[in-house]
Amino acid sequence: FLTAQKWGEIDYPPPFGRDAYPEEALIRDMDGRTGASLKLTILNERGRVWTMVAGGGASVVYADTVADYGWGHELANYGEYS
């Protein structure tokens, strides 16, 4: 933030190079209005494995485990709350 004046206004691209799904936008809006941390990223809208785990570390472990068991192609989302 020390060089913000030099950089000016920066538009960051959306994650994964796409616009947010309505559900992702809703969670992002809720995240901004609460003291909690809420995250949702839809990875595969047709996926059959959905997770919602408390804490970012646990969410990563669960996603890794799903992939380790050969179901990574079915992982629908990355989500967390804390």
C-alpha positions in Angstrom: 0.0 0.0 0.0 3.0 2.2 0.3 3.2 2.6 -3.5 -0.6 2.9 -4.1 -0.2 6.5 -5.3 2.3 5.4 -8.0 0.1 2.5 -9.1 -3.1 4.3 -9.3 -6.4 2.5 -9.6 -5.9 -1.2 -10.4 -8.6 -3.5 -11.8 -7.8 -7.1 -10.8 -9.1 -9.8 -13.1 -11.7 -12.2 -11.6 -10.4 -15.5 -10.3 -10.2 -18.3 -12.8 -10.7 -15.7 -15.6 -14.5 -15.7 -15.4 -17.3 -13.8 -13.8 -18.6 -15.0 -10.5 -21.6 -17.3 -10.3 -24.6 -15.7 -8.6 -24.0 -18.0 -5.6 -20.4 -16.9 -5.3 -21.4 -13.3 -5.5 -24.0 -13.8 -2.7 -21.4 -15.4 -0.4 -18.9 -12.6 -1.2 -21.6 -10.1 -0.3 -22.4 -11.9 2.9 -18.7 -12.2 3.7 -18.4 -8.4 3.5 -21.3 -7.9 6.0 -20.2 -10.2 8.7 -17.3 -10.7 11.1 -17.0 -14.3 9.9 -15.0 -15.4 6.9 -17.2 -17.0 4.2 -15.7 -18.3 0.9 -17.2 -20.1 -2.0 -15.6 -20.9 -5.4 -17.5 -23.2 -7.8 -14.9 -25.4 -9.6 -17.2 -27.7 -11.5 -21.0 -26.8 -11.6 -21.7 -30.4 -12.7 -19.5 -31.9 -9.9 -21.1 -34.4 -7.5 -18.8 -33.8 -4.5 -19.6 -30.6 -2.5 -17.8 -29.6 0.6 -18.3 -26.9 3.3 -15.7 -27.1 5.9 -14.7 -24.8 8.9 -11.4 -23.1 8.3 -9.2 -22.8 5.3 -6.7 -25.4 6.3 -9.4 -28.1 6.7 -10.9 -27.1 3.3 -7.6 -27.6 1.5 -7.1 -31.0 3.2 -10.6 -32.1 2.3 -10.1 -31.0 -1.3 -6.8 -32.8 -1.5 -8.3 -36.0 0.0 -11.1 -35.9 -2.6 -8.5 -35.7 -5.3 -6.3 -38.4 -3.7 -9.3 -40.8 -3.8 -9.7 -40.2 -7.5 -12.7 -37.9 -7.3 -11.0 -34.6 -8.2 -12.9 -34.4 -11.4 -16.1 -34.5 -9.4 -15.1 -31.8 -6.9 -17.7 -29.1 -7.4 -16.5 -26.3 -5.1 -14.0 -24.9 -2.6 -15.8 -23.5 0.4 -15.0 -22.5 3.9 -16.4 -20.6 6.9 -14.7 -19.5 10.0 
